């Protein structure tokens, strides 16, 4: 939603971190896929955390429908 645009997020793994800024899709009903970066994961069970990086404005960090991790070719 436009109210959440500009919020900062981070995706943390044991070995690294990605950061980014939430972009507006205009409404809560409109979703968009976007690549936020690349992380390296070791074999085995991992913990991946997606959360705010700083103060949240607009009532929510992001309207996140899902997070997809894909292996690189």
N, C-alpha and C positions, 0 to 999 in steps of 0.2 A: 504494500500500500504506500501511497505517496507520503503518509505521515512517518514512515520508517526509513525513508531515504536519508542517507548520510550516516546512519548508525554504522559503527565499526565492529567487525567480527574477527575472530581468530579460530583456526582449526589447529589443534595441538596433537602431536604424536609424541612418543617417547624420545624421538631423535630430532624433532623439528617443529616448526610452526609456520603457518601461512596466515596472512592477514588480508583484509579487504574492507570495502565499503559497500553497504547495501544500496542497490539501485532501485528506483521506483518502477513498478509495472503498471501503476495507475489505480488498480483496485485489488481487493482481497481475492477476487475470483480469477484474476489473471496471473498465471505462473510462467516463468521463463527459465530455461536451462542455461547455465553459464559455467564456464571453466574458471576455477579460482586458482589453480596452480597444480604443482606436482609435489608429492611427498614420497619418501622411501620408507617402506615398511619391511621389517625383518620377518622371517618365517615364524609361524606360530600365532598364538593369540595376542591381539593388540588392543589397546584402548585408544580410541580417537575421540577427541572432545571438540565440539563446536559450540562456541559461546561468545558473549559480548567482549569487546575490547574497549572498555570505557563505559561512560554513561549512556543509557538507552533513552531515546526520545521517541515520542509517538505511541507510547504504551506497549510496544513489543519490539524485540530486536529485528525480527524478520518473519514473514509468513513462509516458513520452510516446509515444503511438502515432502522432501526427501533429500538424501545425500548419497550420491553414487560414486563408488571407488572403482576405477577400471585399471587393469594392468596396461602398461605401455607396450607397444608392439616390439 
